[in-house]
Structures are given as structure tokens and as C-alpha cells.
């Protein structure tokens, strides 16, 4: 069935009254300025038609507008292609919003090229996505970096500068993880660890005691000279825990003991 003929005046009114923000730009004019905007676009941006016509979309951009997205839009216009991008734009009052912009080339009866663009305020969607990603990152951080070698032996590496809160969280998550996995032997590796906060040694001591109460044997590896010196006065480290210079040495010894 052929399209029912509609006058240009009706089409113009329909676009003006459309609930979706709409623009039409002319790429044959330098800068590809807007030659048409509807009421919804004025409402979305806070700018009047008189303030918009003759300008391109750059007046909506700000310091946080993604440069790569702008480049892709420019490339699409140059190649007469359709494209959809989400841009961080700014309203007349300075308020930022995330704009899902879709543009596509159209030609009139004289083969004159225009670009038809629709906008959609997706600020709430983008913010929700960011919150989800942030939650996923937090969940990932809460996972202990424990390496399960087999059903009996695991390695818990600790490196860099260790803060009180991060180490407390590491101990909390690791002890539960080790218990759930029914690990029998833990290699607590401090290769690359700097001296932590005041009370760092005591915190490690307490964590090892907790693991032993859970029936988990603790083997400490990778201690640097400063940590060895600080811990050497404590008989606990000499009697109840095995020490090795490297994880490799500890694993080699464990293999011998298993045999």
C-alpha cells in the first residue's frame, strides 16, 4: 500500500508538535547549522528557537562532552551515515543531561541533503548504569584475591602499602571464603608488601590465630627484612607458623611433605 499523501504544512506541524525533541541540520552550510527545531527540543534544552536556528549542536557541549563521540558523529555526517551516540550536554541554565542523539541523512525532492536528528533525555538511565557499575566494582573489591591451588591449598597475596580498613576487609572476606572452600593450608604471601599501619603486625597475628582456630594451617612467605625484624621478637611466629622466602619454596616443601 502506498503512503497516503500528506501536505508539507501538515508534516511541519506534526514535527513541531512531536513529543520527541527533533532537529534538522543542513550540512551544505558551513558548520552544519540547525535549520529547524521543534517545541520539545526547546523544552529539553531551555533555548528558544530564535536562539538555536543558525547554530550547530556545539552550543550544547561542555568540558565533559565525550570528544570521541563527537568525532564519530562528524565522521558519520561526512560519510552520509546514520549514527546514535549518547552525549553529555548542557541546558541553558547550566544543568547537565545525557542526550541520546540519533541522526540520519535525508534528501528532499531536489536531492538536497539534510540531517534529521532526534534526542532523548537518558540521564536517569545513564546514572543507573553508573550506579550498577559502581556496585559491581565494590563487589569485585570485596572478593578476596585468594588463589585456590587445589581443594586443600590456597594462596592469599598481599602487596603494596596496606591500610587498616583494607586489611580488615581482606581478613573478613578471606576467612569466610577459606572456611567455605574447606581450605586446609593457606600460603599468606607478603612479597612486595611495605610496612603497613601501626598495629599491622598485631592484625596479621590475630588473623593467623583466627585461621588456626578454623583448623587452617598458615604458612607465611615473602617477608621483607623490616617485617622480619619487627616480628622476630614474637615467639608465635617462630613456633606456630612456617616461614619461607618465596611461595615456590613453600610449594616445593609441601609437595615433599605430601609425598
C-alpha positions in Angstrom: 0.0 0.0 0.0 1.4 3.4 -1.0 1.8 6.2 1.6 -1.1 8.5 1.9 -0.1 11.9 0.5 0.3 14.5 3.3 1.0 18.2 2.7 4.3 19.7 3.7 2.4 22.0 6.1 0.9 19.1 8.0 4.2 17.4 8.2 5.8 20.6 9.5 3.1 21.0 12.2 3.5 17.3 13.2 7.2 17.7 13.7 6.7 20.9 15.7 4.2 19.2 18.0 6.0 15.9 18.3 6.7 14.9 21.9 10.2 13.8 20.9 12.9 16.6 20.5 13.6 17.0 16.8 16.2 19.0 14.8 17.0 19.3 11.1 20.5 20.4 10.1 21.9 21.5 6.8 25.4 20.1 6.1 25.7 22.1 2.9 26.0 25.2 5.0 29.3 25.8 6.8 29.2 24.3 10.4 26.1 22.2 9.6 23.7 24.5 11.5 20.2 23.7 12.7 17.5 25.0 10.3 14.6 23.5 12.2 13.9 22.7 15.9 10.6 21.7 17.5 8.9 22.7 20.7 10.2 19.6 22.5 13.8 20.4 21.7 13.3 24.0 23.1 11.7 22.5 26.2 14.6 20.0 26.7 17.4 22.5 26.3 15.8 25.6 27.6 16.8 27.6 24.5 14.2 29.2 22.2 14.0 28.6 18.5 15.4 32.1 17.8 18.5 31.3 19.9 19.1 27.9 18.2 18.4 28.4 14.4 21.7 29.0 12.6 23.8 27.3 15.2 25.1 23.7 15.3 25.0 21.4 18.3 28.2 22.7 19.8 26.3 25.2 22.0 25.0 22.2 24.0 28.5 20.9 24.6 30.7 21.4 27.7 34.0 20.3 29.2 32.8 16.8 29.9 31.3 16.1 26.5 32.9 13.0 25.1 35.4 14.0 22.3 35.4 10.6 20.7 31.6 10.5 20.4 31.7 14.0 18.7 34.3 12.6 16.3 32.2 9.7 15.4 29.2 12.0 14.7 31.4 14.2 12.5 32.6 11.1 10.6 29.0 9.9 10.1 27.9 13.3 8.7 30.9 13.4 6.4 30.1 9.9 5.1 26.4 10.5 5.0 25.7 7.7 7.5 23.2 7.3 10.4 24.5 7.2 13.9 23.4 7.1 17.5 25.5 8.4 20.3 25.0 9.4 24.0 26.4 12.8 24.8 26.7 14.8 28.0 25.1 18.1 27.1 24.2 21.2 28.9 21.0 23.1 29.1 20.7 26.9 29.0 20.6 27.1 32.8 23.9 25.1 33.0 22.3 21.8 34.1 23.9 18.8 32.5 22.0 15.9 31.0 22.7 12.8 28.9 21.3 13.1 25.4 20.8 10.0 23.2 21.2 11.6 19.8 20.3 9.8 16.6 20.9 11.5 13.3 20.3 10.2 9.8 20.7 11.7 6.3 17.5 12.6 4.3 17.1 14.1 0.9 14.3 16.3 -0.4 12.7 16.2 -3.8 15.6 18.3 -5.2 18.2 15.8 -3.8 19.2 18.4 -1.2 20.9 16.7 1.8 19.7 17.4 5.3 20.3 15.6 8.6 17.3 14.6 10.7 18.0 14.3 14.4 16.1 13.1 17.4 17.1 13.5 21.0 16.2 11.6 24.1 17.0 12.5 27.7 18.5 9.3 29.1 20.1 10.9 32.2 18.3 8.6 34.6 19.3 5.5 32.6 23.0 6.6 32.4 23.1 7.4 36.2 21.5 4.0 37.0 24.1 2.3 34.8 26.9 4.1 36.6 25.4 3.0 40.0 25.3 -0.6 38.8 28.9 -0.4 37.6 30.0 1.2 40.9 28.2 -1.6 42.8 29.9 -4.2 40.6 33.3 -2.6 41.3 32.6 -2.6 45.0 31.5 -6.3 44.9 34.7 -7.1 43.0 36.8 -5.3 45.6 35.1 -7.3 48.3 36.2 -10.5 46.7 39.4 -11.8 48.4 42.3 -12.1 45.9 42.8 -15.7 47.0 44.2 -18.3 44.6 42.9 -21.8 45.1 45.6 -24.2 44.0 43.7 -27.4 44.8 40.9 -28.4 47.1 43.3 -28.2 50.1 45.8 -25.4 49.4 45.3 -21.7 48.7 47.5 -18.6 48.3 46.5 -15.1 49.7 48.8 -12.5 48.2 49.2 -9.1 50.0 51.3 -6.4 48.3 52.0 -2.6 48.3 51.1 -0.3 51.2 48.4 -1.9 53.4 45.8 0.3 55.1 43.9 -0.6 58.2 40.5 -0.7 56.6 41.5 -2.6 53.5 43.4 -5.2 55.6 40.4 -5.7 58.0 38.1 -6.2 55.0 40.6 -8.6 53.4 40.8 -10.7 56.5 37.0 -10.7 57.0 36.3 -11.8 53.4 39.2 -14.2 53.2 38.4 -16.1 56.4 34.9 -16.8 55.3 36.0 -17.7 51.8 38.7 -20.1 53.1 36.2 -21.7 55.5 33.5 -22.2 52.8 36.1 -23.7 50.4 37.3 -26.0 53.2 40.9 -25.0 52.6 43.4 -26.8 54.9 46.6 -24.8 54.2 46.9 -21.1 53.4 50.1 -19.6 52.0 50.0 -16.0 53.3 52.3 -14.2 50.8 53.7 -10.8 51.6 56.0 -10.4 48.6 56.2 -6.7 47.7 54.4 -5.6 50.9 55.6 -2.4 52.5 55.3 -1.8 56.2 51.7 -1.1 56.9 50.0 1.0 59.5 50.7 0.9 63.3 49.4 -2.4 64.6 49.8 -4.1 61.2 51.8 -7.0 62.7 49.3 -7.5 65.5 46.5 -7.6 63.0 48.3 -10.3 61.0 48.9 -12.2 64.2 45.2 -12.0 65.1 44.2 -13.1 61.6 46.5 -16.1 61.7 45.2 -17.1 65.1 41.6 -16.9 63.7 42.5 -19.2 60.8 44.2 -21.7 63.1 41.0 -21.8 65.2 39.2 -22.7 62.0 41.6 -25.5 61.5 43.6 -23.9 58.7 47.4 -24.2 58.7 49.1 -20.9 57.9 52.4 -20.6 56.0 53.9 -17.1 55.6 56.0 -16.3 52.6 57.8 -13.3 51.1 58.5 -11.3 54.3 60.9 -8.4 53.8 63.7 -7.6 56.2 61.9 -4.9 58.1 58.8 -7.0 58.7 61.0 -9.9 59.8 62.8 -7.7 62.2 59.6 -6.4 63.7 58.1 -9.8 64.0 61.1 -11.7 65.2 60.6 -10.9 68.9 57.2 -12.7 68.9 57.5 -16.4 69.7 54.2 -17.0 68.0 55.8 -16.6 64.6 58.7 -18.9 65.4 56.7 -21.8 66.8 53.3 -22.0 65.3 53.8 -20.8 61.7 56.2 -21.9 59.0 58.1 -19.3 57.1 59.5 -19.4 53.6 61.3 -16.8 51.5 59.1 -17.5 48.4 55.9 -19.2 47.5 57.9 -21.5 45.3 59.9 -22.8 48.2 56.8 -23.4 50.3 55.1 -25.3 47.5 58.2 -27.4 46.9 58.3 -28.2 50.6 54.6 -29.0 50.7 55.0 -31.4 47.8 57.7 -33.2 49.7 55.6 -33.4 52.8 52.6 -34.7 50.8 54.8 -37.4 49.3 
